[in-house]
Amino acid sequence: MLVDAHHHLWNRARGDYPWMPGAPEILQRDYLVCDLAPLLSRFGIRRTVLIQAAPTQAETDFLLDIAEKTDFVAGVVGWLDMEDAQFASTLSRYAERPKFLGLRPMLQDIADDAWIVRPRVLKALEELANQDLTFDFLVLARHLPHVAEALRLVPGLRAVIDHLAKPPIASGDLGFWNDGLARLAEFDTLFCKLSGLITEADATAWSVDDLGPAINHALDVFGPPRLIFGSDWPVCRLAGNYADVLAATMAALPAHLVRDPGIFGGNAVRFYGLPAYPAPSDPALSA
């Protein structure tokens, strides 16, 4: 079963997307279940993981409401204030919702690159680990040393690096990123997402060959069992469409991994602990 382990949905009228006012026009519109469902049906994607796009608890509620009404959304990675004094009790309350998987703070947008190792944030990560919930790292290469320190201090955390930590594909200067990712691979509870890569290349002139060095390095250091496919739709539309992302990811992989059942499904199920219920034959039926 194919799984898209990283996509977004949003409704502009909710008004809590701080990045949207300056975003390219293609992102400044609603993206809802009715927009995604036909794409999933076309490519045989039967389950998805819906990822937060706003740093608010209200958006987490919005996404969980969508998930509860939509069969193909197997789970939600949301946002909660990890520095709030009541974080533990709030997290416990959300953990009771069947499709709540874990959290993703928008680390790439936080001024303090070392925010993730603040004492109160580390305590919040420990709560996630204690409740067997997941954590998505939305980071850039410069954050990787801090990610490594957080994982060292919270060894039980099940975590995943979104978008391979956004390697600088367009510039080709992958040295610092290569070293940082290799160091992270030493943590065996950490996974990486093959997602968001075409938007790190030259948006108007990228090719599969541009993605190869980053994907091959991730394969070398993490291995296929810890890599997870995600479309990053609709953000991927900055550089291509859903078909481009799926085809480019497959084409950049070695031939024996082009339709690897782990990378394109099983690893996401294993990492996020997705429920083993049968998905509908056509996602559009549940839209």
Disulfide bonds with the S-S distance in Angstrom:
none
